[in-house]
């Protein structure tokens, strides 16, 4: 502001800066288009790969003047505060291409189609590849992306690994680096590519997590069983306690098959057994995850490298946003 408008630095305050931003907001789309073209010219940037993700920022106070400020899933652990969600599109080299602000109670996945169509209307459809995480994608969204030949590389829920159990057992994995292997699999119709990924570090982490949660459930069940031995317990109350215990340790909940039986004296007995099939699958799938794409002319290595690179770029912008939120300018 001192350079462009001649306003002395000592005359710049929070209210003046926010008023300047208010004046810029109606020109947001034109500014984004101008910056995209200008940066592309100056630095020869490519926009063939776009990452889209959503974060949120919260407000202190009632924020009655902002209808988008709503209570929703808080990434900051501040469910007591209203928030807005911010959808950010980042280019191949990590530069922001555009953003949109959504209501704080809006689920991430509901914003995806709106963002894709907004970017296509603003910058053209071109031959871009959209990269998104698994929380953004459903089968309906995949169908939407496939319209008009849109290409994508997306994360996939771990439950989908079950369909690739045979491939997990085979030996023909391709090493990306030490401790990381990938394998390319094709869908039955041949229109999609699935990239199986197996990380040694991630395996150790997930194994320790499963063991920790299993231990908690085991100890909790033993405590509940002993309380049932000491005095009569209501079966419904015991079932609720077991449900809460498994819910708090859901990562290992499938390992335990629990039975609640009524005794002749009106009390209950709690017994359980550990499911070996769950344990076998857990040991096979620990450290594994799945990517999904309709990009057929890239290798499994290239597809894998693209996904974590984009995630790292987005995380850097989240760090900047977090720094902004903690600055004096944020109310």
NORHU-V77111 format. One record per backbone hydrogen bond with DSSP energy under -1.0 kcal/mol. CO is the residue of the C=O (numbers start at 1). NH is the residue of the N-H. If there is no record, write none. Layout:
co = (CO,CO)
nh = (NH,NH)
This chain:
co = (1,1,8,9,13,14,15,16,17,18,19,20,21,24,25,27,28,29,30,31,32,33,34,35,36,37,38,39,48,50,51,53,55,57,63,66,68,70,74,78,82,83,84,85,86,87,88,89,89,90,91,95,98,100,102,103,107,108,111,112,113,114,115,116,117,118,119,120,128,129,130,131,132,133,134,138,139,140,141,142,146,147,151,152,153,154,157,158,159,160,161,162,164,165,171,174,177,179,180,180,181,182,183,185,187,192,193,194,195,196,197,198,199,200,201,202,203,204,205,206,207,208,209,210,211,212,213,214,215,216,217,218,219,220,221,222,223,224,225,226,227,234,235,236,237,238,239,240,241,242,243,244,249,252,253,255,257,259,261,263,267,269,271,273,275,276,277,278,279,280,281,282,285,287,289,290,291,292,293,299,300,301,302,303,304,305,306,307,308,309,310,311,312,313,314,315,316,317,318,319,320,321,322,324,327)
nh = (5,7,11,12,17,18,19,20,21,22,23,24,25,27,28,31,32,33,34,35,36,37,38,39,40,41,42,43,129,131,90,88,86,84,66,69,104,83,77,81,59,70,57,102,55,100,53,97,98,51,94,91,89,87,85,106,110,111,115,116,117,118,119,120,121,122,123,124,151,50,153,52,155,136,137,142,143,144,145,146,149,150,130,294,132,292,160,161,162,163,164,165,168,169,173,182,180,200,176,177,198,174,196,194,190,187,293,185,291,183,289,181,203,204,205,206,207,208,209,210,211,212,213,214,215,216,217,218,219,220,221,222,223,224,225,226,227,228,229,230,231,238,239,240,241,242,243,244,245,246,247,248,252,255,256,275,273,271,269,266,263,261,259,257,279,280,281,282,283,284,285,286,288,199,197,156,195,154,193,303,304,305,306,307,308,309,310,311,312,313,314,315,316,317,318,319,320,321,322,323,324,325,326,327,330)
